[in-house]
Amino acid sequence: MVTVSTIQNNQANHAVPSGSLPVISKSSLQPGFQGQKKLQEEENHSLSYYKNDIHKDELVKKNTLAKRIGINIEKTLDIPLIHFPRGLGGAPDYTFFEFLQTAKFPYYIGGPILAALFYAGVKKDNFRSAGAAQKVAKHMALGVGLYYVGAALAKSIINNTVKMSRGVDLKQPYAKYISKSSNKSGFFKKDVEFHTAFESADFTRVDLLYNEKGKTPEEINKYYIEYGKKYGIKDDANNIDSTIKPLIKKTIVMARAWQYALTAFFVTLGVGMANQPAWDKTSSEGFKKTVTEGIFGKDIKIKDRLHNAKVVAYDYILKPFGQSFTEFWKGHSKGSSIAGKSVILATAAATLTAISLLLTKTSAKDHKLETTGNNKIKEVQK
Amino acid sequence: MGDLIKSIPVYRPQQQPSAVNVSAPVNNSAPQIPHGQPFQNIQNQFPQTQTYTYIPAKPLGDPHNRPIGVRPQPSKARLVHENFFQSIGSTIKSYGDYAKYFYNAAFKGEGKDYNVGKINDLSIRAGSLGIAAVLATSKMFPFAKGMEFVGLGTWFASMAIWPHILGAPIKALYGVNINKEYIDSEGRRKYVYEDNQYRPMDIYRYADLNGKPLSPEEYYQKYDKEYVYLDKMGDKLGVPRNIKNRNEATMNRANQVAVQGKTLWMMTAGVMTPVVSSIAADALQTPLKNYIEKTRYNKAEAKIQNLDKKLDEILNSGQRDVNKVMEALNIQVDPKKQAVFEALIPKDGVIAPKQFDELAEYLDKEFLGSGFKNSMVTAMKNGSDMTDSKIFVNQELKEKLAKISSDSVKELVAKIPPGLKDKFPANLFNYNGLSIQQIDEIAANVLATEVGYDEAKRITAENISRPIGYNAKNALMQSIAEKTLEPFTFDKIFDKKKKAPDYAPVHNFNRALKNLINARVKAYFDSQKCFVIDKTQMQKIFNFAYTNNELQNRLKAFERTSIQNISESMTAINWERVPKKYLKSMGFNAGEIAMLATQDATAASKVLSKRFSEIVKDKEAYKKVIADMSKYAKTAISKEEKAIIQLLGTSDKKGTLMKVKELMESVAQNSLGYNVKDALAMHYKLRMAELHRKYRNTVDSYVRPIKALDLFKNLDKAVNEIIEKDSYGKASAEAVNNIYALAKMTIDEKKASLKEYLKDIILQKNDINSWTTKMETELPGAKQGLKHSLESVRRIANQVFGNFSDDTIAAINDAEFVKKCDINNRVMKTMFLRIKNKLLHKYTTEINGFYHMIIDLMNNEPNRLFDYNILSGAIEEKRLLYGETRYREVKNLLNKIFNNYRNIQDLDAVENEQIKKDVNELAKELDFHYSNKAISQRSGKNVTDFFINAAQETRARNKWTKLVYGLLGGTLAVSALTIALMGKENHFNKYNYEYINTPEGAGK
């Protein structure tokens, strides 16, 4: 029997500054689910009412691609501008979130630096070796690039599967407000941090998924009812949230596990494809010229610009991309042909397994629902 | 009272029902037990219905001195204190756990943030392993494959090591170990300073001064108060001793340092991981390469020696049947190839000429290589009979015959001289030969002789394809010719003006036409003949070709690891390493290396020339450079030599290639006849010559820089010898005038020009065109250059390819190596001079260089057989040119030289004269003409190219070194500075302490 984690993440906002033992927040001991919503509302209300500088956390409702890109740019810039200075100073209120943000830095610069180091050691003083070196450099750059593309693709496949099948948008950002006044070293620190609501399976911000403006249970649980439809649950509007929450948690765990697993497959596929001769047919010089002079150059007709954009997209990117896939599949030797085929097949198999497991195992149909007691709370049993 | 307190239920949330401790005495509140039954009884009665989610906490202990109330169970968290090997063990074990986490999360959706995070670690490693595997399979050679995994390993190793490198000074300075781990109550491994907002101070309670966790009992045996470790840490961090809550203050300060340290880690990891990984992988390259080279070579050597043994057995046994030989060599025909072969042979064994040709082509291409086809076809024909041609009367035949008739007429008519035209009937000139209808009639008549008139008519009318017999074929042939001639018989060409017929031209024409038609029809009939092949014989040929191919492959596999110019062979590894060592021993500075690497050959050779001149000025430096270079050359050459001896053998022991040759030739002779044997012999001789040349090239490449230095050192002497002495060392006044180009100069001008010239040619390309061009550049106005001065070429060649000077010999200090070099120089000289140039042709036949060479070779056992082989290869190459008789004569001459004159020192004057005669004769005979290009390819790498290549390699490496160590140094410096500033009061951290009077109070 899985019980819903009732720990409210709000507690993290008023994080424990020090202490000898892990502090168990009082809300973690609250046994019921029904009271929680009310309590949450009250708490939020009281906070924003009495302390003007503290706002409550809220979902970014306008969850568009542009918005997410904006948030990501901001988060990325925060790494060198905020988290590093604060970390180097050893700020007492430095959080685990900040540490995780800084951990992205080596991930993004490590690969390119390794490629650059490798390229530095390649002989390029005569024409032949310079040509060969350029080829090597191109493949390395492509390898690094397609590595990140593969990783992004793996994540996006799972995100979309989960979003379409369960309505759970793993990328759903929320703004977390941070009190400046309670924080002596507020310097460098912003008053808002962007997290995603489903980033943690332990402390999922399910509390943010209520419609605060709603008056009736149906209105308040509006989102949960929508989730319910996707999960295949028809339940009392009063209770549906507590039925859904463990399923959401399960979805998050499964989705994250598969995101990581698929990443391993897709990055291998990406690097394998980057290593194919299809990319040698076009020169990076040509690519650069077509982009800088053909598309963004001066005195070029719109028609030609469009044509050049098409050339860049098709001849320089899509065509070699497709060809490199077939070349990877075929291989140039027995070993590489086996490797190529097995990577491609394993990636496909893993993707299908991931999708089918997410579609079946997170569905309410896969769970036995049982009524426990008179209050009609339905709990989900595995 | 105690019982009462124990009965107070204390709740603890329980998430996993399985963790309910059923066997523990559960004492829930009494009123809940129906009818006073003990709770345990109920539980035993309904074991399946454990619906409650809470269990009572353990009793709180002595009620008298402990607070009463809600209290969590004591933490089971424990610091991790492991040595290096233990931590490796637990890392391996943890990956097993991560796999379990993945299974639970991915297939059941169970797990927590901690577990899911660990899956990421696992997947990053799995992905990297996948990438390494994919990249490794894309590489052709084992070292490149291996390096992918080495790179992967060093990447993760440096990722793991860097925080420890950063952590060590931090720990030494501040006592804070940022990598300290603990195992929490749920058994999960975590970093103590993972989350700055979560500070598990309790785990330090019973840690000793080294941070090792002890049980309370052990701890109290050593210390009388808790938290001694934190005390020590506080001292290192500079936390005042006489403050209240010192431990808490220490923890705060430790966390400050930890946050600082971990931020530094994240800032630097992106640079340091690739840098350290790159350095480590680079350091591992050489041992890995050596190891792979050695194991690969040993493996290949073991294989070829095994083959050698088997060849010996077969050769000794006298077994020459190809199938038996195959069996003995353990060669099985690849079923796919066998199927292709069988598909080329029809079941009835009857095969048309075109298909026969295809079969020969297939065997030639697939197995033996070009040049064997003719001998193969002969062997195939030996095992086949020809069938009678099969002719079918059908539309195709009729059309063919009509065409022959028409073409023949037209062809001959066109040849009639204009003056004779009036002697022929006019209708001949627009005659088109027989029509199809006419041929139909002929065919019907011919058929009628075989099947009767009615049947023939029916067959013709219905256009049925039918074979005809021998007589019918002949009749058909005759009828076509006669019928074609019908329109212009003799009586129709009566010359009315002369009142008498002139038969002669017409008679001739008719006869010619008849012959032509008959010949063409016959040729057509013949072309329809088929081969009836002997399948066993064909299979034998196929098996022979397959065996030969397979043996070639086995030999080539050995060559690939050793002497071939392909990646990762012994030769390639030598080429990668040795020139760089030469460059280093020459002591070029960075600017010179850059010049060598980036400028053209002329500029590069100037740099070289300058450096060479500087070295020869300093006696000690000269000695050292020569000694170093010869040391490197020896190792490089000896490896290749070993492989060559394995293949070609010495005079005592035949090499494997020789044995293969012997076996295959005798098998060919036994099963396939002389033609195939001869073709094979030619092929193998050429291969041997090729191998030998390869060896000579290698020696030449590595020895040339030494010889160049030697020449630079003795430049004056060399110039004097060229100008003032003849090739026998006698001073000769007129010799100087033989150098046409120098004739008009003063003696000083001559010397100066020649010096520059010699420097140039020894450093640059060794081919005659280049020599001539250079002569012309050095001596402007002397356009005729070297071509017109045979004597000068001879003298210059004697210097460039001459023996080492005494200084150099002393510096090398290895007589055997010196001898090897000298012989090689002479071979090179002979090769160099034996080119297609009239003057040089004459020169070759005049000098005694070849004689000397042979004498030296006689005294050098390992080389003896090589050179015997190369010479016999050269004779073999000219066999067709010579014809059989002359071929045998020349071969006998060679055998005579090599067999009879071994102990050359002991021979008397008459015998000596005889050798001279014989060798000169042979030298004349073997003056085969090569083009200049081939000669320049035959010589080794020229000195300038040698150093340019080395400089480019070195420069690329220097660039890498600069970048890598620059990044390493920079990052280390930044890290050191940052570490020095840690744990201090700053904008974020203000230390306000509440002091107490007695410093002893601090700590609790």
Interface residues (C-beta under 8 A of the other chain):
Chain A: M1 V2 T3 A12 A15 V16 P17 S18 G19 S20 L21 P22 I24 S28 L29 H83 F84 R86 G87 L88 G89 G90 A91 P92 D93 Y94 T95 F96 F99 T102 A103 F105 P106 Y107 Y108 I109 G110 I113 L114 A116 L117 F118 A120 G121 V122 K123 K124 D125 N126 S129 Y147 K184 S185 F187 S200 A201 D202 F203 K250 T251 V253 M254 R256 A257 W258 Y260 A261 T263 A264 F265 V267 T268 V271 G272 N275 G331 H332 S333 G335 S336 I338 A339 G340 V343 A354 L357 K361 T362 T372 K382
Chain B: P13 Q15 P17 T51 T53 P72 S75 Y101 F102 A105 A106 F107 K108 G109 E110 G111 K112 D113 N115 V116 I119 N120 L122 S123 I124 A126 G127 G130 I131 A133 V134 L135 T137 S138 M140 W155 E194 D195 N196 Q197 Y198 R199 P200 M201 D202 E248 M251 N252 N255 Q256 V257 A258 V259 Q260 K262 T263 L264 M266 M267 A269 G270 V271 T273 P274 V275 S277 S278 D282 A597 T598 I948 A951 Q952 E953 R955 A956 R957 K959 W960 L963 V964 L967 T978 M982 G983 N986 H987 F988 N989 K990
